[in-house]
Amino acid sequence: VSEMHLRAVELVVWPEASLEVRRLAVLAPAEYWQPLADIAPWPARAAHMAVPLPDGDILLMGGVGDSGLLNDVWRWTRRRCTLLEDMQPLEAARFGLECSYKCQDSPIYGQWAQLLDAPWAPREDAAAVWTSSGVILAGGRSALGYTNDVWLWQYAGEFCTAQWQGVWTQLTPQASWLPRHGHRLVGFAGDNGEVETVLLVGGFGGEPFNSEVIRAEEQDPAVRPNPRNDIWCGNKDLQNWGQWTQMAPSAPFSARAQFGAVIAPTISDFSFVLFGGYDDNARLVADQWRWTGENTTFTCDIQEPASVL
């Protein structure tokens, strides 16, 4: 808990005089939580995806809400556009941005602009990351089961234009990795500082489930819905993330979903840390693992071990 400091000012007023306090501020040190919106304009949800954009905006999409699975898309920007120009920034943050109103800077509170719904099926627990081409969204759980499609969102142009609102393109309807949800995407930047290689890790999935009981041969354990600990690699030069290469069919940690994974550039150029999650033993775990790749990771190449004569 951060310590907050209140600066008190003592004022003396002569009898029958009036005094109006126009501003009273609370000073706080760095590294503290600050409410930006008590009620955002987008519907309440969980298991959604959010990706920071290079211009400082944030893209929020999908998830599951009171009405079910979602495929709506919202963009937070450091501006506010309101009918009442003197509306306070915190109050304005409760309302959706309207491009037809006069806009002004609001670098802390900003506003959310609702974009067109995405063309992909409503879903939760997908994975998304920013790349040099735009936002990559992969997999998730839809009403028909687990998915393994891959989509790209791109934007350009001036604020509030049609190009600024972006457009979705399907890169592949079925990637080579099994359908899943609760997985993670980790992006690695090249020499130009742009993310051009993405690793997909773990998650819960397998072949889509059926809503009816069908008597048949027992399903292959390799494709049966289960937690996963495999690693797949996608690259901009490999059909623009339409082609994926399996880097490892399994990992030494237990198969799991809904874990945390972040890049670790201070360790090596191709390294990330994985921690926690919900594993194949139906338990929450608190372990931590580091994955370190080679230079060939950037091109999704697999180095075969040297043969021993």
GUDO-527946 format. One record per residue (C-alpha): residue in three letters; x, y, z. Coordinates in nm, 3 decimals, m for minus. Layout:
BEGIN
@rest->ALA	east->X	north->Y	up->Z
...
This chain:
BEGIN
@rest->VAL	east->0.000	north->0.000	up->0.000
@rest->SER	east->0.147	north->0.332	up->m0.103
@rest->GLU	east->0.156	north->0.613	up->0.148
@rest->MET	east->m0.055	north->0.913	up->0.050
@rest->HIS	east->0.024	north->1.265	up->0.167
@rest->LEU	east->m0.230	north->1.542	up->0.221
@rest->ARG	east->m0.098	north->1.894	up->0.214
@rest->ALA	east->m0.300	north->2.100	up->0.463
@rest->VAL	east->m0.332	north->2.474	up->0.417
@rest->GLU	east->m0.461	north->2.692	up->0.703
@rest->LEU	east->m0.659	north->2.993	up->0.592
@rest->VAL	east->m0.772	north->3.291	up->0.802
@rest->VAL	east->m1.076	north->3.489	up->0.690
@rest->TRP	east->m1.195	north->3.818	up->0.833
@rest->PRO	east->m1.546	north->3.829	up->0.980
@rest->GLU	east->m1.824	north->3.871	up->0.721
@rest->ALA	east->m1.574	north->3.798	up->0.441
@rest->SER	east->m1.624	north->3.512	up->0.196
@rest->LEU	east->m1.375	north->3.259	up->0.071
@rest->GLU	east->m1.409	north->3.010	up->m0.213
@rest->VAL	east->m1.170	north->2.715	up->m0.238
@rest->ARG	east->m1.137	north->2.636	up->m0.607
@rest->ARG	east->m0.893	north->2.348	up->m0.590
@rest->LEU	east->m0.783	north->2.093	up->m0.332
@rest->ALA	east->m0.535	north->1.827	up->m0.438
@rest->VAL	east->m0.399	north->1.510	up->m0.282
@rest->LEU	east->m0.032	north->1.450	up->m0.349
@rest->ALA	east->0.090	north->1.094	up->m0.393
@rest->PRO	east->0.429	north->0.938	up->m0.467
@rest->ALA	east->0.504	north->0.732	up->m0.775
@rest->GLU	east->0.395	north->0.368	up->m0.804
@rest->TYR	east->0.043	north->0.385	up->m0.671
@rest->TRP	east->m0.297	north->0.281	up->m0.806
@rest->GLN	east->m0.528	north->0.548	up->m0.940
@rest->PRO	east->m0.889	north->0.490	up->m1.054
@rest->LEU	east->m0.935	north->0.589	up->m1.419
@rest->ALA	east->m1.300	north->0.491	up->m1.459
@rest->ASP	east->m1.540	north->0.354	up->m1.200
@rest->ILE	east->m1.765	north->0.228	up->m1.480
@rest->ALA	east->m1.619	north->0.199	up->m1.830
@rest->PRO	east->m1.852	north->0.231	up->m2.132
@rest->TRP	east->m1.789	north->m0.126	up->m2.246
@rest->PRO	east->m1.996	north->m0.412	up->m2.099
@rest->ALA	east->m1.856	north->m0.591	up->m1.794
@rest->ARG	east->m1.654	north->m0.899	up->m1.891
@rest->ALA	east->m1.382	north->m1.151	up->m1.811
@rest->ALA	east->m1.137	north->m1.366	up->m2.011
@rest->HIS	east->m1.097	north->m1.085	up->m2.266
@rest->MET	east->m0.788	north->m0.971	up->m2.455
@rest->ALA	east->m0.610	north->m0.634	up->m2.433
@rest->VAL	east->m0.308	north->m0.521	up->m2.636
@rest->PRO	east->m0.107	north->m0.196	up->m2.610
@rest->LEU	east->m0.060	north->m0.016	up->m2.943
@rest->PRO	east->0.261	north->0.165	up->m3.041
@rest->ASP	east->0.093	north->0.507	up->m3.032
@rest->GLY	east->m0.004	north->0.463	up->m2.666
@rest->ASP	east->m0.362	north->0.348	up->m2.729
@rest->ILE	east->m0.504	north->0.015	up->m2.604
@rest->LEU	east->m0.716	north->m0.235	up->m2.796
@rest->LEU	east->m0.968	north->m0.440	up->m2.595
@rest->MET	east->m1.169	north->m0.722	up->m2.751
@rest->GLY	east->m1.388	north->m1.022	up->m2.685
@rest->GLY	east->m1.427	north->m1.216	up->m2.363
@rest->VAL	east->m1.741	north->m1.332	up->m2.187
@rest->GLY	east->m2.003	north->m1.104	up->m2.033
@rest->ASP	east->m2.352	north->m1.123	up->m1.889
@rest->SER	east->m2.494	north->m1.180	up->m2.238
@rest->GLY	east->m2.247	north->m1.454	up->m2.328
@rest->LEU	east->m1.937	north->m1.463	up->m2.546
@rest->LEU	east->m1.831	north->m1.136	up->m2.707
@rest->ASN	east->m1.658	north->m1.016	up->m3.024
@rest->ASP	east->m1.685	north->m0.641	up->m2.969
@rest->VAL	east->m1.375	north->m0.423	up->m3.007
@rest->TRP	east->m1.289	north->m0.107	up->m2.812
@rest->ARG	east->m0.997	north->0.132	up->m2.844
@rest->TRP	east->m0.877	north->0.349	up->m2.557
@rest->THR	east->m0.714	north->0.673	up->m2.665
@rest->ARG	east->m0.555	north->0.965	up->m2.480
@rest->ARG	east->m0.829	north->1.207	up->m2.587
@rest->ARG	east->m1.179	north->1.289	up->m2.477
@rest->CYS	east->m1.456	north->1.401	up->m2.711
@rest->THR	east->m1.768	north->1.517	up->m2.526
@rest->LEU	east->m2.071	north->1.732	up->m2.591
@rest->LEU	east->m1.997	north->1.930	up->m2.274
@rest->GLU	east->m1.645	north->2.066	up->m2.317
@rest->ASP	east->m1.603	north->2.142	up->m1.945
@rest->MET	east->m1.684	north->1.785	up->m1.838
@rest->GLN	east->m1.419	north->1.658	up->m1.598
@rest->PRO	east->m1.183	north->1.391	up->m1.738
@rest->LEU	east->m1.282	north->1.130	up->m1.477
@rest->GLU	east->m1.649	north->1.180	up->m1.557
@rest->ALA	east->m1.586	north->1.172	up->m1.934
@rest->ALA	east->m1.410	north->0.836	up->m1.899
@rest->ARG	east->m1.745	north->0.677	up->m1.817
@rest->PHE	east->m1.879	north->0.755	up->m2.165
@rest->GLY	east->m1.782	north->0.625	up->m2.505
@rest->LEU	east->m1.582	north->0.857	up->m2.731
@rest->GLU	east->m1.792	north->1.032	up->m2.997
@rest->CYS	east->m1.587	north->1.153	up->m3.293
@rest->SER	east->m1.854	north->1.407	up->m3.387
@rest->TYR	east->m1.788	north->1.610	up->m3.070
@rest->LYS	east->m1.501	north->1.848	up->m3.009
@rest->CYS	east->m1.194	north->1.662	up->m2.880
@rest->GLN	east->m0.917	north->1.761	up->m2.642
@rest->ASP	east->m0.617	north->1.590	up->m2.486
@rest->SER	east->m0.677	north->1.366	up->m2.185
@rest->PRO	east->m0.349	north->1.176	up->m2.142
@rest->ILE	east->m0.437	north->1.012	up->m1.810
@rest->TYR	east->m0.807	north->0.928	up->m1.827
@rest->GLY	east->m0.876	north->0.924	up->m2.201
@rest->GLN	east->m1.188	north->0.763	up->m2.344
@rest->TRP	east->m1.292	north->0.436	up->m2.504
@rest->ALA	east->m1.412	north->0.437	up->m2.865
@rest->GLN	east->m1.628	north->0.147	up->m2.976
@rest->LEU	east->m1.511	north->0.007	up->m3.308
@rest->LEU	east->m1.697	north->m0.231	up->m3.539
@rest->ASP	east->m1.750	north->m0.581	up->m3.403
@rest->ALA	east->m1.483	north->m0.827	up->m3.516
@rest->PRO	east->m1.566	north->m1.077	up->m3.793
@rest->TRP	east->m1.434	north->m1.367	up->m3.586
@rest->ALA	east->m1.670	north->m1.579	up->m3.377
@rest->PRO	east->m1.737	north->m1.442	up->m3.026
@rest->ARG	east->m1.486	north->m1.601	up->m2.788
@rest->GLU	east->m1.306	north->m1.594	up->m2.458
@rest->ASP	east->m0.955	north->m1.683	up->m2.345
@rest->ALA	east->m0.788	north->m1.617	up->m2.681
@rest->ALA	east->m0.431	north->m1.486	up->m2.707
@rest->ALA	east->m0.326	north->m1.159	up->m2.867
@rest->VAL	east->m0.004	north->m0.965	up->m2.918
@rest->TRP	east->0.121	north->m0.662	up->m3.112
@rest->THR	east->0.352	north->m0.730	up->m3.406
@rest->SER	east->0.513	north->m0.533	up->m3.687
@rest->SER	east->0.206	north->m0.609	up->m3.901
@rest->GLY	east->m0.056	north->m0.529	up->m3.638
@rest->VAL	east->m0.242	north->m0.717	up->m3.364
@rest->ILE	east->m0.234	north->m1.095	up->m3.393
@rest->LEU	east->m0.526	north->m1.280	up->m3.231
@rest->ALA	east->m0.512	north->m1.660	up->m3.211
@rest->GLY	east->m0.745	north->m1.931	up->m3.085
@rest->GLY	east->m0.983	north->m1.912	up->m2.792
@rest->ARG	east->m1.308	north->m2.081	up->m2.690
@rest->SER	east->m1.617	north->m2.005	up->m2.898
@rest->ALA	east->m1.973	north->m2.135	up->m2.869
@rest->LEU	east->m1.880	north->m2.422	up->m3.105
@rest->GLY	east->m1.572	north->m2.525	up->m2.911
@rest->TYR	east->m1.202	north->m2.450	up->m2.912
@rest->THR	east->m1.060	north->m2.261	up->m3.211
@rest->ASN	east->m0.726	north->m2.243	up->m3.391
@rest->ASP	east->m0.789	north->m1.963	up->m3.638
@rest->VAL	east->m0.550	north->m1.665	up->m3.659
@rest->TRP	east->m0.655	north->m1.305	up->m3.730
@rest->LEU	east->m0.471	north->m0.978	up->m3.795
@rest->TRP	east->m0.598	north->m0.630	up->m3.701
@rest->GLN	east->m0.435	north->m0.330	up->m3.872
@rest->TYR	east->m0.494	north->0.042	up->m3.848
@rest->ALA	east->m0.358	north->0.361	up->m4.008
@rest->GLY	east->m0.461	north->0.718	up->m4.076
@rest->GLU	east->m0.561	north->1.011	up->m3.863
@rest->PHE	east->m0.756	north->1.000	up->m3.538
@rest->CYS	east->m1.122	north->0.897	up->m3.578
@rest->THR	east->m1.094	north->0.814	up->m3.949
@rest->ALA	east->m1.219	north->0.484	up->m4.087
@rest->GLN	east->m0.858	north->0.365	up->m4.122
@rest->TRP	east->m0.791	north->0.453	up->m3.755
@rest->GLN	east->m1.073	north->0.218	up->m3.654
@rest->GLY	east->m0.884	north->m0.066	up->m3.820
@rest->VAL	east->m0.973	north->m0.373	up->m4.022
@rest->TRP	east->m0.957	north->m0.747	up->m3.949
@rest->THR	east->m0.808	north->m1.006	up->m4.186
@rest->GLN	east->m0.814	north->m1.381	up->m4.136
@rest->LEU	east->m0.463	north->m1.522	up->m4.180
@rest->THR	east->m0.565	north->m1.887	up->m4.151
@rest->PRO	east->m0.892	north->m2.061	up->m4.057
@rest->GLN	east->m0.702	north->m2.355	up->m3.907
@rest->ALA	east->m0.346	north->m2.324	up->m3.785
@rest->SER	east->m0.126	north->m2.632	up->m3.751
@rest->TRP	east->m0.152	north->m2.628	up->m3.371
@rest->LEU	east->m0.451	north->m2.794	up->m3.205
@rest->PRO	east->m0.753	north->m2.575	up->m3.116
@rest->ARG	east->m0.717	north->m2.431	up->m2.765
@rest->HIS	east->m0.786	north->m2.155	up->m2.516
@rest->GLY	east->m0.598	north->m2.018	up->m2.216
@rest->HIS	east->m0.270	north->m2.020	up->m2.411
@rest->ARG	east->m0.022	north->m1.734	up->m2.445
@rest->LEU	east->0.153	north->m1.551	up->m2.728
@rest->VAL	east->0.503	north->m1.410	up->m2.669
@rest->GLY	east->0.652	north->m1.173	up->m2.926
@rest->PHE	east->1.024	north->m1.121	up->m2.999
@rest->ALA	east->1.158	north->m0.807	up->m3.166
@rest->GLY	east->1.423	north->m0.805	up->m3.437
@rest->ASP	east->1.706	north->m0.561	up->m3.496
@rest->ASN	east->1.454	north->m0.299	up->m3.609
@rest->GLY	east->1.275	north->m0.316	up->m3.274
@rest->GLU	east->0.957	north->m0.456	up->m3.431
@rest->VAL	east->0.802	north->m0.788	up->m3.325
@rest->GLU	east->0.835	north->m1.025	up->m3.621
@rest->THR	east->0.842	north->m1.361	up->m3.440
@rest->VAL	east->0.574	north->m1.497	up->m3.207
@rest->LEU	east->0.572	north->m1.808	up->m2.988
@rest->LEU	east->0.247	north->m1.978	up->m2.891
@rest->VAL	east->0.269	north->m2.171	up->m2.563
@rest->GLY	east->0.044	north->m2.418	up->m2.383
@rest->GLY	east->m0.325	north->m2.375	up->m2.318
@rest->PHE	east->m0.617	north->m2.615	up->m2.288
@rest->GLY	east->m0.745	north->m2.777	up->m2.604
@rest->GLY	east->m0.763	north->m3.054	up->m2.855
@rest->GLU	east->m1.007	north->m3.158	up->m3.123
@rest->PRO	east->m1.343	north->m2.972	up->m3.095
@rest->PHE	east->m1.588	north->m3.130	up->m2.855
@rest->ASN	east->m1.927	north->m3.265	up->m2.960
@rest->SER	east->m2.252	north->m3.160	up->m2.794
@rest->GLU	east->m2.385	north->m3.513	up->m2.848
@rest->VAL	east->m2.256	north->m3.842	up->m2.711
@rest->ILE	east->m2.117	north->m4.046	up->m3.000
@rest->ARG	east->m2.012	north->m4.409	up->m2.962
@rest->ALA	east->m1.680	north->m4.450	up->m3.138
@rest->GLU	east->m1.326	north->m4.558	up->m3.086
@rest->GLU	east->m1.144	north->m4.392	up->m2.799
@rest->GLN	east->m0.992	north->m4.062	up->m2.907
@rest->ASP	east->m0.618	north->m4.040	up->m2.955
@rest->PRO	east->m0.468	north->m3.892	up->m2.633
@rest->ALA	east->m0.251	north->m3.666	up->m2.848
@rest->VAL	east->m0.557	north->m3.476	up->m2.977
@rest->ARG	east->m0.797	north->m3.531	up->m2.686
@rest->PRO	east->m0.892	north->m3.205	up->m2.508
@rest->ASN	east->m0.629	north->m3.162	up->m2.238
@rest->PRO	east->m0.394	north->m2.899	up->m2.099
@rest->ARG	east->m0.094	north->m2.850	up->m2.328
@rest->ASN	east->0.274	north->m2.764	up->m2.286
@rest->ASP	east->0.382	north->m2.750	up->m2.650
@rest->ILE	east->0.553	north->m2.452	up->m2.818
@rest->TRP	east->0.480	north->m2.325	up->m3.170
@rest->CYS	east->0.652	north->m2.048	up->m3.367
@rest->GLY	east->0.504	north->m1.805	up->m3.619
@rest->ASN	east->0.693	north->m1.548	up->m3.823
@rest->LYS	east->0.601	north->m1.258	up->m4.050
@rest->ASP	east->0.794	north->m1.420	up->m4.335
@rest->LEU	east->0.611	north->m1.751	up->m4.293
@rest->GLN	east->0.291	north->m1.660	up->m4.477
@rest->ASN	east->0.249	north->m1.359	up->m4.247
@rest->TRP	east->0.184	north->m1.577	up->m3.941
@rest->GLY	east->m0.033	north->m1.811	up->m4.145
@rest->GLN	east->0.222	north->m2.094	up->m4.113
@rest->TRP	east->0.333	north->m2.223	up->m3.772
@rest->THR	east->0.629	north->m2.447	up->m3.682
@rest->GLN	east->0.633	north->m2.673	up->m3.379
@rest->MET	east->0.942	north->m2.589	up->m3.175
@rest->ALA	east->0.875	north->m2.850	up->m2.905
@rest->PRO	east->0.592	north->m3.104	up->m2.865
@rest->SER	east->0.619	north->m3.082	up->m2.486
@rest->ALA	east->0.804	north->m2.908	up->m2.207
@rest->PRO	east->0.947	north->m3.023	up->m1.870
@rest->PHE	east->0.680	north->m2.830	up->m1.681
@rest->SER	east->0.333	north->m2.976	up->m1.635
@rest->ALA	east->0.083	north->m2.905	up->m1.912
@rest->ARG	east->m0.129	north->m2.603	up->m1.820
@rest->ALA	east->m0.351	north->m2.314	up->m1.921
@rest->GLN	east->m0.420	north->m1.959	up->m1.800
@rest->PHE	east->m0.063	north->m1.897	up->m1.690
@rest->GLY	east->0.157	north->m1.589	up->m1.716
@rest->ALA	east->0.431	north->m1.549	up->m1.978
@rest->VAL	east->0.649	north->m1.244	up->m2.042
@rest->ILE	east->0.962	north->m1.183	up->m2.246
@rest->ALA	east->1.292	north->m1.156	up->m2.058
@rest->PRO	east->1.521	north->m0.946	up->m2.282
@rest->THR	east->1.777	north->m0.895	up->m2.004
@rest->ILE	east->1.843	north->m1.270	up->m2.006
@rest->SER	east->1.883	north->m1.318	up->m2.380
@rest->ASP	east->1.737	north->m1.197	up->m2.710
@rest->PHE	east->1.504	north->m1.497	up->m2.728
@rest->SER	east->1.394	north->m1.573	up->m2.374
@rest->PHE	east->1.069	north->m1.564	up->m2.181
@rest->VAL	east->0.957	north->m1.652	up->m1.829
@rest->LEU	east->0.649	north->m1.865	up->m1.761
@rest->PHE	east->0.487	north->m1.884	up->m1.419
@rest->GLY	east->0.179	north->m2.022	up->m1.249
@rest->GLY	east->m0.135	north->m2.147	up->m1.419
@rest->TYR	east->m0.386	north->m2.428	up->m1.393
@rest->ASP	east->m0.226	north->m2.760	up->m1.480
@rest->ASP	east->m0.329	north->m3.108	up->m1.598
@rest->ASN	east->m0.371	north->m3.229	up->m1.240
@rest->ALA	east->m0.655	north->m2.978	up->m1.190
@rest->ARG	east->m0.450	north->m2.770	up->m0.952
@rest->LEU	east->m0.319	north->m2.417	up->m0.933
@rest->VAL	east->0.060	north->m2.407	up->m0.951
@rest->ALA	east->0.320	north->m2.154	up->m0.835
@rest->ASP	east->0.630	north->m2.269	up->m1.022
@rest->GLN	east->0.840	north->m2.054	up->m1.256
@rest->TRP	east->1.029	north->m2.155	up->m1.572
@rest->ARG	east->1.262	north->m1.983	up->m1.817
@rest->TRP	east->1.277	north->m2.068	up->m2.187
@rest->THR	east->1.584	north->m1.961	up->m2.386
@rest->GLY	east->1.602	north->m1.994	up->m2.764
@rest->GLU	east->1.873	north->m1.953	up->m3.024
@rest->ASN	east->1.927	north->m1.703	up->m3.305
@rest->THR	east->1.738	north->m1.942	up->m3.531
@rest->THR	east->1.428	north->m1.883	up->m3.316
@rest->PHE	east->1.376	north->m1.555	up->m3.500
@rest->THR	east->1.311	north->m1.745	up->m3.823
@rest->CYS	east->1.133	north->m2.037	up->m3.651
@rest->ASP	east->1.409	north->m2.276	up->m3.757
@rest->ILE	east->1.470	north->m2.589	up->m3.554
@rest->GLN	east->1.830	north->m2.689	up->m3.498
@rest->GLU	east->1.870	north->m3.063	up->m3.514
@rest->PRO	east->2.111	north->m3.207	up->m3.255
@rest->ALA	east->2.448	north->m3.302	up->m3.399
@rest->SER	east->2.487	north->m3.676	up->m3.460
@rest->VAL	east->2.740	north->m3.864	up->m3.252
@rest->LEU	east->2.962	north->m4.110	up->m3.442
